[in-house]
Amino acid sequence: MQHDMPRVREMDRELPVGVTTLQRLALALEMSRVARQLLVARRSQEHPDWTRAEIEREMLRSAFLSEGRSVELPLPLR
């Protein structure tokens, strides 16, 4: 997803001065939604045989088991 990060940074820089906390939260949620969609699309391209559930499971694994983290995952995600 590295190639998509410049767009996310661009969206952050485009915030005008004086944006309210509520507006910033709404934008953060939108940015998160877009990033998630991009990641799902990437995983789908990398693994066309995977189901949506497998993609979601891998996204959770990579989020919680990334380098330097050690988190006990729920049984269904192991």
Contacts in CASP RR format, 6 or more apart in sequence:
PFRMAT RR
TARGET T0000
AUTHOR 0000-0000-0000
METHOD contacts of the structure
MODEL  1
MQHDMPRVREMDRELPVGVTTLQRLALALEMSRVARQLLVARRSQEHPDW
TRAEIEREMLRSAFLSEGRSVELPLPLR
1 35 0 8 1.000
1 38 0 8 1.000
1 39 0 8 1.000
1 42 0 8 1.000
4 35 0 8 1.000
4 38 0 8 1.000
8 31 0 8 1.000
8 34 0 8 1.000
8 35 0 8 1.000
11 27 0 8 1.000
11 31 0 8 1.000
12 31 0 8 1.000
15 24 0 8 1.000
15 27 0 8 1.000
19 27 0 8 1.000
36 59 0 8 1.000
39 59 0 8 1.000
40 52 0 8 1.000
40 55 0 8 1.000
40 59 0 8 1.000
43 50 0 8 1.000
43 55 0 8 1.000
43 58 0 8 1.000
43 59 0 8 1.000
44 50 0 8 1.000
44 55 0 8 1.000
47 54 0 8 1.000
47 55 0 8 1.000
47 58 0 8 1.000
50 58 0 8 1.000
57 76 0 8 1.000
57 77 0 8 1.000
60 73 0 8 1.000
60 77 0 8 1.000
61 73 0 8 1.000
61 77 0 8 1.000
64 71 0 8 1.000
64 73 0 8 1.000
64 77 0 8 1.000
65 71 0 8 1.000
65 73 0 8 1.000
END
